[in-house]
Amino acid sequence: MNRIGTFLVGALLLLVFASSTLFVVDQRQFAVLYALGEIKDVISEPGLKWKAPAPFQNVVYLDRRIQTLDSPDPRPIFTAEKKSLVMDWLIKWRITEPRQFIRNNGVDIRNAELRLSPIVQAALNEEVTRRTVSAVLATDRERVMQGVLARLADDAKNFGIEIIDVRIRRVDFSAQITDAVYRRMESERKRVANELRSTGAAEGEKIRADADRQREIIVAEAYRDAQKIKGDGDAKASALYSEAFGRDPQFAQFYRSLDAYRMSFRNKSDVMVLDPSSDFFKTMRGGATAR
């Protein structure tokens, strides 16, 4: 029993010793080996590694993957026209020199990002202040990003890192300028709308006037054609009457007298005062013979 207990204690001590001397390096990490507080080695090859037990040696790991730093608090930047822009940016970076990184920032990546943010903002300011608003928004946007990337190269070496990419995600006017721009856009749209309304009203009046003119022309032409047709009809009727009455003048005289009587005595209330011996009553007196 004592032998088994001794064996178990020995195995346990061996396991503790092995766990304090062996460590695993992941392919996504740098392993920084410290010996009595000083950097002894930086291991980048993944696998199982050996070290002296603590406190003689210990290991600190650094993430070697690409990191993303976003703009913490976008601040106004003045362009060459003295107009204020608010820019939202990000950078992609990674650790390339672990020793240099630890000397300048320690082992916490957040320390590096806190120091790197104002440097990026300053580089962006220098690039933007040399350009106009239209250039920043349209033509020179890519040049601005490349210029910031070039300005950060030396600072990145001091940090022990590499800046892989710089991106401007959003560019806006400051609140005061945005309100002024919106007001100007609104007034411009109103001016254009009023011009369109005026043009439309003028075109409407022109169309109505043209329609009225065409209506008058059409009515006049229709009246002219109607009078012409009526005149032709009256002429033909007169010719027919003349031809018919010419064949028998006495009957024509009798027919016309009857027509005159019918028109004269149409209403019972009509009163006529005439001499019975006048020619108007000649037919009634038998002065004409009807056939």
GIWOKA-V629819 format. One record per backbone hydrogen bond with DSSP energy under -1.0 kcal/mol. CO is the residue of the C=O (numbers start at 1). NH is the residue of the N-H. E is the energy in kcal/mol with one decimal. If there is no record, write none. Layout:
co:CO nh:NH e:E
co:CO nh:NH e:E
//
This chain:
co:1 nh:5 e:-2.5
co:2 nh:6 e:-2.7
co:3 nh:7 e:-2.5
co:4 nh:8 e:-2.5
co:5 nh:9 e:-2.5
co:6 nh:10 e:-2.5
co:7 nh:11 e:-2.6
co:8 nh:12 e:-2.5
co:9 nh:13 e:-2.5
co:10 nh:14 e:-2.4
co:11 nh:15 e:-2.4
co:12 nh:16 e:-2.4
co:13 nh:17 e:-2.5
co:14 nh:18 e:-2.6
co:15 nh:19 e:-2.6
co:16 nh:20 e:-1.4
co:18 nh:22 e:-2.0
co:21 nh:51 e:-2.7
co:23 nh:49 e:-3.5
co:25 nh:47 e:-2.1
co:26 nh:29 e:-1.8
co:28 nh:64 e:-2.3
co:30 nh:62 e:-2.5
co:31 nh:43 e:-3.3
co:32 nh:60 e:-2.4
co:33 nh:40 e:-3.3
co:33 nh:41 e:-1.5
co:34 nh:58 e:-1.7
co:35 nh:38 e:-1.4
co:38 nh:35 e:-3.2
co:41 nh:33 e:-3.2
co:43 nh:31 e:-2.8
co:47 nh:25 e:-3.0
co:49 nh:23 e:-2.1
co:53 nh:56 e:-1.5
co:56 nh:36 e:-1.1
co:58 nh:34 e:-3.2
co:60 nh:32 e:-3.5
co:62 nh:30 e:-2.9
co:67 nh:93 e:-2.3
co:69 nh:91 e:-2.2
co:77 nh:85 e:-2.9
co:79 nh:82 e:-1.9
co:83 nh:79 e:-2.3
co:84 nh:174 e:-1.3
co:85 nh:77 e:-3.0
co:86 nh:172 e:-2.7
co:88 nh:169 e:-2.3
co:88 nh:170 e:-1.6
co:89 nh:71 e:-2.3
co:90 nh:167 e:-2.7
co:91 nh:69 e:-2.6
co:92 nh:164 e:-3.0
co:92 nh:165 e:-1.4
co:93 nh:67 e:-4.3
co:94 nh:162 e:-2.4
co:97 nh:101 e:-2.6
co:98 nh:102 e:-2.6
co:99 nh:103 e:-2.2
co:100 nh:104 e:-1.8
co:101 nh:105 e:-2.7
co:102 nh:106 e:-1.7
co:108 nh:111 e:-1.0
co:109 nh:113 e:-2.0
co:110 nh:114 e:-2.2
co:111 nh:115 e:-1.6
co:112 nh:116 e:-2.1
co:113 nh:117 e:-2.1
co:116 nh:120 e:-2.3
co:117 nh:121 e:-2.3
co:118 nh:122 e:-2.2
co:119 nh:123 e:-2.2
co:120 nh:124 e:-2.4
co:121 nh:125 e:-2.2
co:122 nh:126 e:-2.1
co:123 nh:127 e:-1.6
co:124 nh:128 e:-2.4
co:125 nh:129 e:-2.5
co:128 nh:131 e:-2.2
co:131 nh:80 e:-3.0
co:132 nh:136 e:-2.2
co:133 nh:137 e:-2.5
co:134 nh:138 e:-2.0
co:135 nh:140 e:-3.0
co:140 nh:144 e:-2.4
co:141 nh:145 e:-1.7
co:142 nh:146 e:-2.3
co:143 nh:147 e:-2.6
co:144 nh:148 e:-2.3
co:145 nh:149 e:-2.1
co:146 nh:150 e:-2.1
co:147 nh:151 e:-2.2
co:148 nh:152 e:-1.6
co:152 nh:156 e:-2.4
co:153 nh:157 e:-1.6
co:154 nh:158 e:-1.7
co:155 nh:159 e:-1.6
co:156 nh:161 e:-2.7
co:160 nh:96 e:-2.1
co:160 nh:97 e:-2.4
co:162 nh:94 e:-1.6
co:165 nh:92 e:-2.5
co:167 nh:90 e:-2.2
co:170 nh:88 e:-2.8
co:172 nh:86 e:-3.6
co:174 nh:178 e:-3.0
co:175 nh:179 e:-2.2
co:176 nh:180 e:-1.9
co:177 nh:181 e:-2.9
co:178 nh:182 e:-2.6
co:179 nh:183 e:-2.4
co:180 nh:184 e:-2.6
co:181 nh:185 e:-2.8
co:182 nh:186 e:-2.6
co:183 nh:187 e:-2.6
co:184 nh:188 e:-2.4
co:185 nh:189 e:-2.6
co:186 nh:190 e:-2.3
co:187 nh:191 e:-2.4
co:188 nh:192 e:-2.5
co:189 nh:193 e:-2.6
co:190 nh:194 e:-2.7
co:191 nh:195 e:-2.4
co:192 nh:196 e:-2.5
co:193 nh:197 e:-2.6
co:194 nh:198 e:-2.7
co:195 nh:199 e:-2.8
co:196 nh:200 e:-2.8
co:197 nh:201 e:-2.7
co:198 nh:202 e:-2.5
co:199 nh:203 e:-2.6
co:200 nh:204 e:-2.6
co:201 nh:205 e:-2.5
co:202 nh:206 e:-2.3
co:203 nh:207 e:-2.6
co:204 nh:208 e:-2.9
co:205 nh:209 e:-2.7
co:206 nh:210 e:-2.3
co:207 nh:211 e:-2.7
co:208 nh:212 e:-2.8
co:209 nh:213 e:-2.4
co:210 nh:214 e:-2.6
co:211 nh:215 e:-2.5
co:212 nh:216 e:-2.6
co:213 nh:217 e:-2.3
co:214 nh:218 e:-2.8
co:215 nh:219 e:-2.9
co:216 nh:220 e:-2.6
co:217 nh:221 e:-2.8
co:218 nh:222 e:-2.7
co:219 nh:223 e:-2.8
co:220 nh:224 e:-2.6
co:221 nh:225 e:-2.7
co:222 nh:226 e:-2.7
co:223 nh:227 e:-2.8
co:224 nh:228 e:-2.3
co:225 nh:229 e:-2.7
co:226 nh:230 e:-3.1
co:227 nh:231 e:-2.8
co:228 nh:232 e:-2.6
co:229 nh:233 e:-2.8
co:230 nh:234 e:-3.1
co:231 nh:235 e:-2.7
co:232 nh:236 e:-2.4
co:233 nh:237 e:-2.9
co:234 nh:238 e:-3.0
co:235 nh:239 e:-2.4
co:236 nh:240 e:-2.6
co:237 nh:241 e:-3.3
co:238 nh:242 e:-3.0
co:239 nh:243 e:-2.5
co:240 nh:244 e:-3.1
co:241 nh:245 e:-3.4
co:242 nh:246 e:-1.9
co:248 nh:252 e:-2.0
co:249 nh:253 e:-2.4
co:250 nh:254 e:-2.4
co:251 nh:255 e:-2.8
co:252 nh:256 e:-2.2
co:253 nh:257 e:-1.9
co:254 nh:258 e:-2.2
co:255 nh:259 e:-2.1
co:256 nh:260 e:-2.1
co:257 nh:261 e:-2.5
co:258 nh:262 e:-2.5
co:259 nh:263 e:-2.0
co:260 nh:264 e:-2.0
co:261 nh:265 e:-2.7
co:267 nh:270 e:-1.2
co:275 nh:278 e:-2.7
co:278 nh:281 e:-1.1
co:279 nh:282 e:-1.4
co:281 nh:285 e:-1.7
co:282 nh:287 e:-3.0
co:283 nh:286 e:-1.3
//
